[in-house]
Amino acid sequence: MMQTIDLDRLTGNGKVHNLSGHVRGLAARTEFGLDDLDTASAQVRVIVPDHVYSLSPSFVQGLFSASVKALGNNPATFFSHYEIVASELVRRQIDRAMLNITLDRDFTAN
């Protein structure tokens, strides 16, 4: 059964439109239990609500760096395990952050 992570839980009922900060990403990682989901056999759907128009690279790195590392430091493998449901704009922001994650060993060491 597919697991679902809804980032709307982090937006204060739609009051927040920009999720940013490495520490906040790490806190979200813990809140959603990503360490366990990284090794789950089922695919995980991550929903970014339409009212969120920005995910900073540092937030994405805090949220997903350890997942990328756990899944072989390969964005394609990450995206086959984590299905991202987001606007095209947010999806491009996540894709750019993935480049940072795979190129910057400091973030993948978390």
DRENPA-3360 file (N, C-alpha, C; in nm, 2 decimals, always signed):
BEGIN
1 = MMQTIDLD = +0.08/-0.12/+0.00/+0.00/+0.00/+0.00/+0.09/+0.12/+0.00 ~ +0.06/+0.22/-0.09/+0.13/+0.34/-0.10/+0.12/+0.43/+0.03 ~ +0.23/+0.48/+0.08/+0.23/+0.58/+0.19/+0.21/+0.72/+0.13 ~ +0.16/+0.81/+0.20/+0.14/+0.95/+0.15/+0.19/+1.04/+0.26 ~ +0.27/+1.14/+0.21/+0.32/+1.25/+0.29/+0.26/+1.37/+0.23 ~ +0.19/+1.45/+0.31/+0.12/+1.57/+0.26/+0.19/+1.69/+0.33 ~ +0.27/+1.77/+0.26/+0.34/+1.88/+0.31/+0.25/+1.99/+0.36 ~ +0.12/+1.98/+0.33/+0.02/+2.07/+0.39/+0.03/+2.08/+0.54;
9 = RLTGNGKV = +0.06/+1.97/+0.60/+0.08/+1.97/+0.75/+0.18/+2.07/+0.80 ~ +0.27/+2.12/+0.71/+0.37/+2.22/+0.75/+0.33/+2.36/+0.72 ~ +0.21/+2.38/+0.67/+0.18/+2.52/+0.62/+0.08/+2.59/+0.70 ~ +0.04/+2.54/+0.82/-0.05/+2.62/+0.91/-0.18/+2.65/+0.84 ~ -0.24/+2.54/+0.78/-0.37/+2.55/+0.71/-0.36/+2.65/+0.60 ~ -0.25/+2.65/+0.52/-0.24/+2.73/+0.40/-0.18/+2.87/+0.42 ~ -0.14/+2.90/+0.55/-0.09/+3.03/+0.57/+0.06/+3.04/+0.52 ~ +0.13/+2.93/+0.51/+0.27/+2.93/+0.47/+0.27/+2.89/+0.32;
17 = HNLSGHVR = +0.34/+2.97/+0.24/+0.35/+2.94/+0.10/+0.49/+2.91/+0.05 ~ +0.59/+2.92/+0.15/+0.73/+2.90/+0.12/+0.79/+2.81/+0.23 ~ +0.83/+2.69/+0.19/+0.90/+2.61/+0.29/+1.05/+2.62/+0.27 ~ +1.12/+2.66/+0.38/+1.26/+2.69/+0.36/+1.34/+2.65/+0.49 ~ +1.47/+2.64/+0.47/+1.56/+2.61/+0.58/+1.59/+2.47/+0.60 ~ +1.72/+2.44/+0.61/+1.77/+2.31/+0.62/+1.72/+2.24/+0.75 ~ +1.72/+2.32/+0.86/+1.67/+2.27/+0.99/+1.53/+2.23/+0.98 ~ +1.45/+2.32/+0.92/+1.31/+2.29/+0.90/+1.28/+2.16/+0.82;
25 = GLAARTEF = +1.37/+2.14/+0.71/+1.36/+2.02/+0.63/+1.39/+1.90/+0.71 ~ +1.50/+1.91/+0.80/+1.53/+1.80/+0.89/+1.42/+1.76/+0.98 ~ +1.36/+1.87/+1.04/+1.25/+1.85/+1.13/+1.13/+1.78/+1.06 ~ +1.10/+1.82/+0.94/+0.99/+1.76/+0.86/+1.03/+1.61/+0.83 ~ +1.15/+1.58/+0.80/+1.20/+1.45/+0.78/+1.17/+1.36/+0.90 ~ +1.20/+1.41/+1.01/+1.17/+1.33/+1.14/+1.02/+1.32/+1.16 ~ +0.94/+1.43/+1.14/+0.80/+1.43/+1.16/+0.73/+1.33/+1.07 ~ +0.77/+1.32/+0.94/+0.71/+1.22/+0.85/+0.77/+1.08/+0.85;
33 = GLDDLDTA = +0.88/+1.06/+0.93/+0.94/+0.93/+0.94/+1.01/+0.88/+0.82 ~ +1.08/+0.97/+0.75/+1.14/+0.93/+0.62/+1.25/+0.82/+0.63 ~ +1.31/+0.81/+0.75/+1.42/+0.71/+0.76/+1.35/+0.57/+0.74 ~ +1.23/+0.55/+0.80/+1.16/+0.43/+0.78/+1.10/+0.41/+0.64 ~ +1.05/+0.52/+0.59/+1.00/+0.51/+0.45/+1.10/+0.49/+0.34 ~ +1.22/+0.53/+0.37/+1.33/+0.50/+0.27/+1.35/+0.35/+0.24 ~ +1.33/+0.27/+0.35/+1.35/+0.13/+0.33/+1.22/+0.05/+0.31 ~ +1.10/+0.12/+0.31/+0.98/+0.05/+0.29/+0.97/+0.00/+0.14;
41 = SAQVRVIV = +0.90/-0.11/+0.13/+0.89/-0.16/-0.01/+0.79/-0.09/-0.10 ~ +0.69/-0.02/-0.03/+0.59/+0.05/-0.11/+0.64/+0.19/-0.15 ~ +0.60/+0.24/-0.26/+0.63/+0.37/-0.31/+0.56/+0.47/-0.22 ~ +0.62/+0.59/-0.21/+0.58/+0.70/-0.12/+0.54/+0.82/-0.20 ~ +0.41/+0.86/-0.19/+0.37/+0.98/-0.26/+0.39/+1.10/-0.17 ~ +0.45/+1.21/-0.22/+0.48/+1.33/-0.15/+0.39/+1.44/-0.22 ~ +0.30/+1.49/-0.14/+0.21/+1.59/-0.20/+0.25/+1.73/-0.15 ~ +0.28/+1.82/-0.25/+0.31/+1.96/-0.22/+0.18/+2.04/-0.26;
49 = PDHVYSLS = +0.11/+2.10/-0.17/-0.02/+2.16/-0.20/+0.01/+2.28/-0.30 ~ -0.10/+2.31/-0.37/-0.09/+2.41/-0.47/-0.06/+2.55/-0.41 ~ -0.09/+2.58/-0.29/-0.07/+2.71/-0.23/+0.08/+2.72/-0.19 ~ +0.16/+2.62/-0.20/+0.30/+2.63/-0.17/+0.37/+2.65/-0.31 ~ +0.43/+2.77/-0.32/+0.49/+2.81/-0.44/+0.65/+2.80/-0.44 ~ +0.70/+2.77/-0.32/+0.85/+2.76/-0.32/+0.89/+2.66/-0.21 ~ +0.98/+2.57/-0.25/+1.06/+2.49/-0.16/+1.20/+2.52/-0.18 ~ +1.26/+2.58/-0.08/+1.40/+2.62/-0.09/+1.49/+2.50/-0.11;
57 = PSFVQGLF = +1.61/+2.51/-0.18/+1.70/+2.40/-0.19/+1.74/+2.35/-0.05 ~ +1.76/+2.44/+0.05/+1.80/+2.39/+0.18/+1.70/+2.31/+0.25 ~ +1.57/+2.35/+0.23/+1.46/+2.27/+0.28/+1.46/+2.13/+0.22 ~ +1.47/+2.12/+0.09/+1.46/+2.00/+0.02/+1.58/+1.91/+0.06 ~ +1.70/+1.97/+0.07/+1.82/+1.90/+0.11/+1.80/+1.84/+0.25 ~ +1.74/+1.92/+0.35/+1.72/+1.87/+0.48/+1.62/+1.75/+0.48 ~ +1.52/+1.77/+0.40/+1.41/+1.67/+0.39/+1.46/+1.54/+0.32 ~ +1.53/+1.55/+0.21/+1.55/+1.43/+0.13/+1.70/+1.39/+0.11;
65 = SASVKALG = +1.80/+1.46/+0.16/+1.94/+1.42/+0.14/+1.96/+1.28/+0.18 ~ +1.92/+1.25/+0.31/+1.95/+1.11/+0.36/+1.87/+1.01/+0.28 ~ +1.76/+1.04/+0.22/+1.68/+0.95/+0.14/+1.76/+0.92/+0.01 ~ +1.81/+1.02/-0.05/+1.89/+1.01/-0.17/+2.01/+0.92/-0.15 ~ +2.08/+0.94/-0.04/+2.19/+0.86/+0.00/+2.15/+0.72/+0.02 ~ +2.04/+0.70/+0.09/+1.99/+0.56/+0.12/+1.95/+0.49/+0.00 ~ +1.91/+0.56/-0.10/+1.87/+0.50/-0.23/+1.98/+0.50/-0.34 ~ +2.10/+0.51/-0.29/+2.22/+0.49/-0.38/+2.27/+0.62/-0.45;
73 = NNPATFFS = +2.23/+0.74/-0.39/+2.27/+0.87/-0.44/+2.24/+0.88/-0.59 ~ +2.12/+0.83/-0.62/+2.07/+0.83/-0.76/+1.94/+0.90/-0.77 ~ +1.92/+1.02/-0.82/+1.79/+1.08/-0.83/+1.68/+1.00/-0.90 ~ +1.72/+0.92/-1.00/+1.62/+0.84/-1.07/+1.56/+0.74/-0.97 ~ +1.65/+0.68/-0.89/+1.60/+0.58/-0.80/+1.52/+0.64/-0.69 ~ +1.56/+0.76/-0.65/+1.48/+0.84/-0.55/+1.34/+0.86/-0.60 ~ +1.33/+0.92/-0.73/+1.20/+0.95/-0.78/+1.12/+0.83/-0.82 ~ +1.18/+0.71/-0.83/+1.10/+0.59/-0.85/+1.04/+0.55/-0.71;
81 = HYEIVASE = +1.10/+0.58/-0.60/+1.05/+0.54/-0.47/+0.96/+0.65/-0.42 ~ +1.00/+0.78/-0.44/+0.92/+0.89/-0.39/+0.85/+0.96/-0.51 ~ +0.72/+0.95/-0.52/+0.65/+1.01/-0.63/+0.61/+1.15/-0.58 ~ +0.66/+1.25/-0.65/+0.64/+1.39/-0.61/+0.51/+1.45/-0.68 ~ +0.41/+1.49/-0.61/+0.30/+1.55/-0.67/+0.30/+1.70/-0.64 ~ +0.34/+1.78/-0.74/+0.36/+1.92/-0.71/+0.34/+2.00/-0.85 ~ +0.33/+2.13/-0.83/+0.32/+2.21/-0.95/+0.45/+2.20/-1.03 ~ +0.45/+2.24/-1.15/+0.57/+2.24/-1.24/+0.68/+2.32/-1.18;
89 = LVRRQIDR = +0.64/+2.44/-1.13/+0.74/+2.53/-1.07/+0.81/+2.46/-0.95 ~ +0.73/+2.41/-0.86/+0.79/+2.34/-0.74/+0.87/+2.22/-0.78 ~ +0.82/+2.15/-0.88/+0.90/+2.03/-0.93/+1.04/+2.07/-0.98 ~ +1.04/+2.18/-1.05/+1.17/+2.23/-1.10/+1.26/+2.27/-0.98 ~ +1.21/+2.32/-0.88/+1.29/+2.36/-0.76/+1.34/+2.23/-0.70 ~ +1.26/+2.13/-0.69/+1.31/+2.00/-0.63/+1.42/+1.94/-0.72 ~ +1.40/+1.95/-0.85/+1.50/+1.89/-0.94/+1.63/+1.96/-0.92 ~ +1.63/+2.10/-0.91/+1.76/+2.17/-0.89/+1.82/+2.13/-0.75;
97 = AMLNITLD = +1.74/+2.11/-0.65/+1.79/+2.07/-0.52/+1.85/+1.93/-0.53 ~ +1.80/+1.85/-0.61/+1.85/+1.71/-0.63/+1.99/+1.72/-0.69 ~ +2.02/+1.81/-0.78/+2.15/+1.83/-0.83/+2.25/+1.87/-0.72 ~ +2.20/+1.96/-0.63/+2.29/+2.00/-0.52/+2.32/+1.88/-0.43 ~ +2.21/+1.80/-0.40/+2.23/+1.69/-0.31/+2.33/+1.59/-0.37 ~ +2.32/+1.56/-0.49/+2.41/+1.45/-0.55/+2.55/+1.50/-0.57 ~ +2.56/+1.64/-0.58/+2.70/+1.69/-0.61/+2.77/+1.73/-0.48 ~ +2.69/+1.76/-0.38/+2.75/+1.82/-0.25/+2.76/+1.71/-0.15;
105 = RDFTAN = +2.87/+1.66/-0.12/+2.89/+1.55/-0.03/+2.85/+1.59/+0.12 ~ +2.86/+1.72/+0.15/+2.83/+1.77/+0.28/+2.68/+1.74/+0.32 ~ +2.59/+1.75/+0.22/+2.45/+1.73/+0.24/+2.42/+1.58/+0.25 ~ +2.49/+1.50/+0.16/+2.45/+1.36/+0.16/+2.51/+1.29/+0.29 ~ +2.60/+1.35/+0.36/+2.65/+1.29/+0.48/+2.56/+1.29/+0.60 ~ +2.45/+1.36/+0.59/+2.35/+1.37/+0.70/+2.28/+1.24/+0.72;
% end
